[in-house]
Amino acid sequence: MLFCVSSFVATTGVTSATTKALSSRHRVATLNSLQNGERSNNNRNRRGRRCFSVRNENDDSPKVYVPCGAFGGASSPERKAADVMHQLLTYTATWVVIGQLESINCRLNVQTPDGESKEQNLDGQGEVNRVNNQHEFLLDFLEKNPIRGNPEEWMSKLSKADQSLANRIMIARQGYANMDFEWKSVETLAKRDIENGNKKLQTEMLESMMSGGGGGDTTSSSA
C-alpha cells in the first residue's frame, strides 16, 4: 500500500511538472504566435494601405485607389501634381522677373542718353548698374542653384542673398498663379496627350498582331 501511494505521488509529481513545463512552453509559443501574427497583420496593412485621389463631393463615381508606394507615402497624385506645379510656377516667376529686369535695363539706357546734365546722367547710370547687377546676379544664382525639391527652400536661400529679388519673385508667382496661368488648359492638354498616346499605341499593337509580329502577354506566356 505504501508502495502504491509512493508511486502515485511520484507519478503525480512528474505529471504535474511535465504539465507545468508544457504549459509554460505553450504560453511562450502562443505569445510568439500572437506577436508574429501581429507583425504579419501590420505588414499586410502596410502593403494593403491605399492612397486615393480626392474627388468632388458631388461626384458619385467610384474612387480610384492608388497604392501609397507609388509616391513614397501618404501623398496622393493630386498632391504630387501640386508639388510639381509649385516648383514650375516658382521657376516661371523667376524668369518673369529676369525678363522684367532686362526690360527695365533697356528703358533706363534709353532714358539716359549723352548730352544730359552730369548729375542726371550719373543718377540714371547708377540705376542702370543696379538693375543690370540684379539681372546678372539672378541669372547666375539660378544657374548655380537650380530649383529642385522644395521651391520654398530655394526662395529662402535667395532671400538671404537679395530680399528685393525674392519679393519680386513672390509677387510675380502669386499673380501668375492667380490670374495668368491657364489651369484649364493643363487639364485639356494632359487628357488629349493621354488619348492620343493610347490611340497610337493601340494602332501599333493592332498592326503588330496583323503582321504576326507577336507582342503577346509576357505574363501569361511565362506562366
C-alpha positions in Angstrom: 0.0 0.0 0.0 2.8 2.3 0.9 4.4 1.4 -2.4 1.3 2.3 -4.3 0.9 5.7 -2.5 4.6 6.5 -3.2 4.2 5.5 -6.8 1.1 7.7 -7.1 2.8 10.7 -5.5 5.8 10.2 -7.8 3.8 9.8 -10.9 1.6 12.8 -10.0 4.7 14.9 -9.3 6.2 14.1 -12.7 2.9 14.6 -14.4 2.4 18.0 -12.7 6.0 19.1 -13.5 5.5 18.0 -17.1 2.2 19.8 -17.3 3.8 23.0 -16.0 6.6 22.7 -18.5 4.3 22.1 -21.3 2.0 24.9 -20.2 5.0 27.2 -20.0 6.2 26.3 -23.5 2.6 26.6 -24.7 2.4 30.1 -23.3 5.7 31.1 -24.9 4.6 29.6 -28.3 1.3 31.3 -28.1 2.9 34.6 -27.3 5.3 34.2 -30.2 2.5 33.3 -32.5 0.5 36.3 -31.5 3.5 38.6 -31.9 4.3 37.1 -35.3 0.6 37.4 -36.3 0.6 41.0 -35.2 3.7 41.7 -37.3 2.2 39.8 -40.2 -1.0 41.8 -39.9 1.0 45.0 -39.7 2.9 44.1 -42.8 -0.3 43.2 -44.6 -1.8 46.5 -43.5 1.2 48.4 -44.8 1.1 46.6 -48.1 -2.7 46.9 -48.3 -2.8 50.6 -47.4 -4.2 52.8 -50.1 -3.9 56.4 -51.1 -6.8 57.8 -53.0 -7.5 60.7 -55.3 -9.6 63.4 -53.8 -12.8 63.8 -55.8 -15.6 66.4 -55.8 -18.3 65.8 -53.2 -21.0 65.7 -55.9 -19.1 63.0 -57.9 -20.8 59.7 -57.3 -18.4 57.6 -59.4 -16.2 55.1 -57.5 -12.8 56.4 -56.4 -9.7 55.1 -58.0 -7.4 53.9 -55.2 -3.6 54.2 -55.7 -1.0 52.2 -53.7 0.8 54.5 -51.3 4.1 53.2 -52.5 3.5 55.0 -55.8 4.5 58.3 -54.3 6.5 57.1 -51.3 3.9 57.6 -48.6 0.6 59.3 -48.0 0.9 61.6 -50.9 -1.9 61.5 -53.5 -1.5 62.1 -57.2 -3.1 65.4 -56.7 -0.6 66.4 -54.0 2.3 65.3 -56.3 0.9 67.3 -59.1 0.5 70.3 -56.8 4.1 70.0 -55.8 5.3 69.9 -59.4 3.1 73.0 -60.2 4.5 74.8 -57.1 8.0 74.2 -58.5 7.1 75.1 -62.0 5.4 78.4 -61.1 8.4 79.4 -59.0 10.7 78.7 -61.9 8.4 80.6 -64.3 8.1 83.6 -62.0 11.9 83.7 -61.7 12.2 84.0 -65.5 9.4 86.6 -65.5 11.4 88.8 -63.1 14.6 88.2 -65.3 12.6 89.5 -68.3 11.3 92.5 -66.3 14.9 93.4 -65.3 16.0 93.2 -68.9 13.1 95.4 -70.0 13.9 98.0 -67.2 17.6 97.9 -68.1 16.8 98.7 -71.7 14.4 101.6 -70.8 16.9 103.1 -68.4 19.6 103.0 -71.1 17.3 104.8 -73.5 16.4 107.4 -70.8 20.0 108.4 -70.1 21.5 109.5 -73.4 24.6 111.5 -73.7 24.1 115.3 -73.5 22.1 115.4 -70.3 23.5 117.1 -67.2 26.3 115.2 -65.5 24.2 114.8 -62.2 21.2 113.4 -64.0 23.3 111.1 -66.1 25.2 109.8 -63.1 21.9 109.1 -61.3 20.5 107.3 -64.3 23.6 105.3 -64.8 23.6 104.3 -61.2 20.1 102.8 -61.6 21.2 101.1 -64.8 24.1 99.5 -63.0 21.9 98.4 -60.1 19.3 96.8 -62.3 22.0 95.2 -64.5 23.7 93.8 -61.4 20.4 92.3 -60.2 19.8 90.8 -63.6 23.2 89.2 -63.8 23.0 88.1 -60.2 19.7 86.3 -60.6 20.8 84.6 -63.8 24.0 83.4 -62.0 22.1 82.4 -58.9 19.6 80.3 -60.9 22.4 78.6 -62.8 24.3 77.7 -59.6 21.1 76.8 -57.6 18.6 75.1 -59.9 15.1 74.9 -58.4 14.8 71.3 -57.3 12.8 69.7 -54.5 11.0 72.2 -52.2 10.9 75.6 -54.0 10.5 77.4 -50.7 13.9 76.4 -49.6 15.2 77.9 -52.8 13.3 81.1 -52.2 14.6 81.3 -48.6 18.2 81.0 -49.9 17.6 83.7 -52.5 16.0 85.9 -49.8 19.2 85.7 -47.7 21.2 86.9 -50.7 18.8 89.5 -52.1 15.4 90.3 -50.4 14.2 92.6 -53.1 14.6 89.9 -55.8 12.9 87.3 -53.6 10.0 89.7 -53.0 9.6 90.4 -56.8 9.5 86.7 -57.5 6.9 86.1 -54.8 4.6 88.8 -56.2 5.1 87.5 -59.8 4.5 83.9 -58.7 1.3 84.8 -56.9 -0.1 87.0 -59.7 0.8 84.4 -62.4 -0.8 81.6 -60.5 -4.0 83.5 -59.7 -4.5 85.4 -63.0 -2.3 84.4 -65.9 -1.7 80.6 -65.7 -4.2 78.6 -67.8 -5.2 75.9 -65.4 -8.0 74.6 -67.6 -5.5 74.2 -70.4 -3.4 71.9 -68.4 -6.3 69.5 -67.9 -7.2 69.7 -71.5 -3.7 69.1 -72.8 -3.0 66.3 -70.4 -6.2 64.4 -71.3 -5.6 65.0 -75.0 -2.0 63.7 -74.8 -3.2 60.6 -73.0 -5.9 59.9 -75.5 -3.6 60.4 -78.4 -0.9 58.2 -76.8 -3.5 55.4 -76.2 -4.7 55.6 -79.8 -1.1 55.5 -81.2 -0.2 52.5 -79.0 -3.4 50.6 -79.8 -2.7 51.2 -83.5 0.8 49.8 -83.2 -0.4 46.8 -81.2 -3.0 46.1 -83.9 -0.5 46.4 -86.7 1.9 44.1 -84.8 -0.9 41.5 -84.4 -1.9 41.7 -88.1 1.7 41.2 -89.2 2.3 38.3 -86.9 4.9 40.2 -85.0 3.9 38.8 -81.6 3.5 41.3 -78.9 1.7 38.8 -76.7 1.2 39.0 -73.0 4.6 38.2 -71.4 3.0 37.5 -68.1 0.7 34.7 -69.4 3.4 33.3 -71.7 5.9 32.9 -68.8 3.4 31.2 -66.5 
